[in-house]
Amino acid sequence: MKPFDPAIALMNRLTYPQKFLLISLLFILPLVLVMYLLLTELSLHGSSPRKNYMAPPTCAPSGRCWKTFPRVGWPLIGWRWRK
């Protein structure tokens, strides 16, 4: 018995509208679950997105941020072996 035999047997018994509904539900259910978890997480923390965009007071127009904060970027950009 092959692993997909039950799924093939089910799809062979269904009509096209039933197949469409089944496949649609299989795509929509994970999206609904992820949206529910995301909205629950956002409501628990209650932080507004504007708070995340505020710069620290030491980063005023002087431009000294590059010296005081470490470089942030993708982990492998500019990566070299260190000896």
N, C-alpha and C positions, 0 to 999 in steps of 0.2 A: 504494500500500500504506500503510495507516494504521499508526501506531506500536504500537497494542495488538493488531493482528491475530494475531501469534504467541501472545500470552497468551490471547486469546479462543479460538483453535483448540485450545490445550492444555486449557483448562478445559472445552470442549465434549466432548473425548474422555474426560475422567475421570469416574468414578462419584462419587456423593456422599461415600462414605467416603474416597476418594482426594483429593477436593477439600478435605475437612475436614483431613486429614493435611497436605496441602501448605500450606494457609493457617496451620495451627497451627505448622508448622515455620518459616514465614516470620516469625511473631511471636516465637517462642521463641528462635531463633538470635541475634538482636541482644541479647536480654536475657541470654543465657548469656555472650556476648562481653563485655558491659559488667560483669557480675558477676565474671568472671574478671579483667578488668583492674583492677577495684576491689580485689578481694582481693589481687592481686599488689602493687598500690601500697601497700596497708595493711601487708602483710607486709614490704615492703622498708624502709619507714620505721620500723616497729616502735614508734611512739609510742602511748601509751595515751590515750584520750580524757580521762581525769581531768587530765592535765597542761594541757590547753587551758582548763580551767575555773578554774584557780588565778589569783587576782587578784595583781597586783604588790604588793609590801610597802608602797608609798607610798599605796595605796588602803585603808588601814585605816579603821575606822569614822569617821574625822574628816570624810569627805565632800568632801575637796579634789580628788577625781578629776576633777570637772567643770571645775575651773580648770586642771589640769595636762595633761589629755588633750584632743585636739581632738574636736569633736562628730562622732559617727558616725551615719549614717542613710542612707536611700535617696538617690541622687544628685539627684533632682528635687524632693524634698520641701522646700519653703521656698526654692526657687531663685528668684532675681531677677536682673534685668539690673543690672550694676554700671556706674556712670558714672565 
